[in-house]
Amino acid sequence: MPAHFNRPFETEIAFEVKSYDVDYVGYVHNAVYIRWLEDLRNTMLQAYYPLERFVNEGQSPILARTSIEYKRPLRLFNRFTGRVWVTQLEGVRWSVEHELLHEGKVAATAEQSGIFLNLKTHRPVAVPAELIEKFSAFQLQTAQLQTVQLQTVQQQAI
């Protein structure tokens, strides 16, 4: 994973806009963004806690909300990078954020949230302990790094 990743479970994918992704105006159709977010989320899960494992354990993360802000249009043949990272794992809930970058500029940002669901009872279940542990460890590591960086800046100012 690239060194610039500094957010929990951050995952990156390269995309290219295909002919079937664009609408009659020549811009990427809004529904396509949802598919790209799904691709990003599934790739992140595959790296950290595969969906197959969730299903085998009788549970699954379920999407409840998606919000997208379109900042710059993407067009046919554009190549761009998508990133996703976790912003919340607490109780039964999860949240992720996404950004789509084209030529170094943000083309879109998105937030998604949901719950973990027991596949037999269709009732909410707690976030798997292993995910909470990984998320907490990352938050602790980030806090420690920020403390070291702050101390370095303070020492340089003296």
C-alpha positions as CSV (number, residue, x, y, z in Angstrom):
1,M,0.0,0.0,0.0
2,P,1.5,3.4,-0.9
3,A,3.1,5.4,1.8
4,H,0.8,8.4,1.3
5,F,-2.1,6.4,2.7
6,N,-2.8,7.7,6.1
7,R,-6.5,6.9,6.7
8,P,-8.0,3.7,8.2
9,F,-8.2,0.9,5.7
10,E,-7.4,3.3,2.8
11,T,-7.6,1.6,-0.6
12,E,-7.0,2.9,-4.1
13,I,-8.1,1.7,-7.5
14,A,-7.4,3.1,-11.0
15,F,-10.4,3.5,-13.3
16,E,-11.0,4.4,-16.9
17,V,-14.3,5.9,-18.2
18,K,-15.8,3.5,-20.8
19,S,-18.3,4.2,-23.5
20,Y,-21.1,2.7,-21.6
21,D,-20.4,5.0,-18.6
22,V,-21.4,8.2,-20.3
23,D,-24.8,9.9,-20.9
24,Y,-26.1,11.8,-23.9
25,V,-24.2,14.9,-22.8
26,G,-20.9,13.0,-22.8
27,Y,-20.4,13.1,-19.0
28,V,-20.3,10.0,-16.7
29,H,-23.9,9.1,-15.8
30,N,-24.6,9.6,-12.0
31,A,-25.5,5.9,-11.6
32,V,-22.0,4.9,-12.7
33,Y,-20.5,6.6,-9.7
34,I,-22.5,4.3,-7.4
35,R,-20.9,1.3,-9.2
36,W,-17.4,2.7,-8.7
37,L,-18.1,3.3,-5.0
38,E,-19.2,-0.3,-4.7
39,D,-16.0,-1.4,-6.5
40,L,-13.9,0.6,-4.1
41,R,-15.7,-0.6,-1.0
42,N,-15.5,-4.3,-2.2
43,T,-11.8,-4.0,-2.9
44,M,-11.2,-2.5,0.5
45,L,-13.2,-5.3,2.1
46,Q,-11.2,-7.9,0.1
47,A,-8.0,-6.5,1.5
48,Y,-9.1,-6.2,5.2
49,Y,-12.1,-8.5,5.9
50,P,-13.4,-10.2,2.7
51,L,-17.1,-10.2,2.0
52,E,-17.0,-14.0,1.7
53,R,-15.8,-14.2,5.3
54,F,-18.7,-12.0,6.5
55,V,-21.1,-14.3,4.7
56,N,-19.5,-17.4,6.1
57,E,-19.9,-15.9,9.6
58,G,-23.6,-15.2,8.9
59,Q,-23.4,-11.4,8.6
60,S,-22.8,-8.7,6.1
61,P,-22.3,-4.9,5.9
62,I,-25.4,-3.4,4.5
63,L,-25.5,0.0,2.8
64,A,-28.1,2.5,4.2
65,R,-27.0,5.9,2.8
66,T,-25.0,7.3,-0.1
67,S,-24.2,11.0,-0.6
68,I,-22.1,12.2,-3.6
69,E,-20.8,15.6,-4.4
70,Y,-19.9,16.1,-8.1
71,K,-17.1,18.6,-8.4
72,R,-15.7,18.2,-11.9
73,P,-17.2,16.1,-14.8
74,L,-15.5,12.9,-15.9
75,R,-15.7,12.1,-19.6
76,L,-15.1,9.2,-22.0
77,F,-11.6,7.8,-21.8
78,N,-10.6,9.8,-18.6
79,R,-8.4,7.8,-16.4
80,F,-8.7,8.6,-12.7
81,T,-8.0,7.2,-9.2
82,G,-10.6,6.3,-6.7
83,R,-9.9,6.1,-2.9
84,V,-12.0,4.8,0.0
85,W,-11.3,4.7,3.7
86,V,-13.2,4.0,6.9
87,T,-14.4,6.9,9.1
88,Q,-16.5,5.1,11.6
89,L,-16.8,1.6,13.1
90,E,-18.9,1.7,16.2
91,G,-21.7,-0.4,17.6
92,V,-23.5,-1.8,14.6
93,R,-22.6,1.1,12.3
94,W,-20.0,1.8,9.7
95,S,-19.1,4.8,7.5
96,V,-16.7,5.3,4.7
97,E,-15.6,8.3,2.6
98,H,-14.5,8.2,-1.0
99,E,-12.7,10.6,-3.4
100,L,-12.3,10.3,-7.1
101,L,-9.2,12.2,-8.5
102,H,-8.6,13.1,-12.1
103,E,-5.3,14.8,-13.1
104,G,-4.7,15.6,-9.4
105,K,-8.0,17.3,-8.9
106,V,-11.0,16.0,-7.0
107,A,-13.8,15.0,-9.5
108,A,-16.2,13.8,-6.8
109,T,-16.4,13.0,-3.1
110,A,-18.9,10.6,-1.5
111,E,-19.9,9.4,1.9
112,Q,-21.6,6.1,2.6
113,S,-22.9,4.5,5.8
114,G,-24.7,1.4,6.9
115,I,-25.0,-1.3,9.5
116,F,-23.8,-4.8,10.0
117,L,-26.7,-7.3,9.6
118,N,-27.2,-10.9,10.8
119,L,-28.1,-12.8,7.6
120,K,-30.5,-15.2,9.3
121,T,-32.4,-12.9,11.6
122,H,-32.1,-9.7,9.5
123,R,-31.3,-7.8,12.7
124,P,-28.3,-5.5,13.3
125,V,-25.2,-7.1,14.8
126,A,-22.1,-5.5,16.3
127,V,-19.1,-4.6,14.1
128,P,-16.7,-7.7,14.1
129,A,-14.2,-7.3,17.0
130,E,-11.3,-7.8,14.6
131,L,-12.3,-4.8,12.5
132,I,-12.7,-2.7,15.7
133,E,-9.2,-3.7,16.8
134,K,-7.6,-2.8,13.5
135,F,-9.5,0.5,13.3
136,S,-8.6,1.4,16.9
137,A,-4.9,0.4,16.3
138,F,-4.8,2.7,13.2
139,Q,-6.4,5.6,15.2
140,L,-3.8,5.1,18.0
141,Q,-0.9,5.0,15.5
142,T,-2.2,8.1,13.7
143,A,-2.5,10.0,17.1
144,Q,1.1,9.0,18.0
145,L,2.4,10.1,14.6
146,Q,0.6,13.4,14.9
147,T,2.1,13.9,18.4
148,V,5.6,13.2,17.1
149,Q,5.0,15.6,14.2
150,L,3.8,18.4,16.5
151,Q,6.8,17.9,18.8
152,T,9.1,18.1,15.8
153,V,7.5,21.4,14.7
154,Q,7.7,22.8,18.2
155,Q,11.4,21.9,18.5
156,Q,12.1,23.5,15.1
157,A,10.4,26.7,16.3
158,I,12.7,27.0,19.3
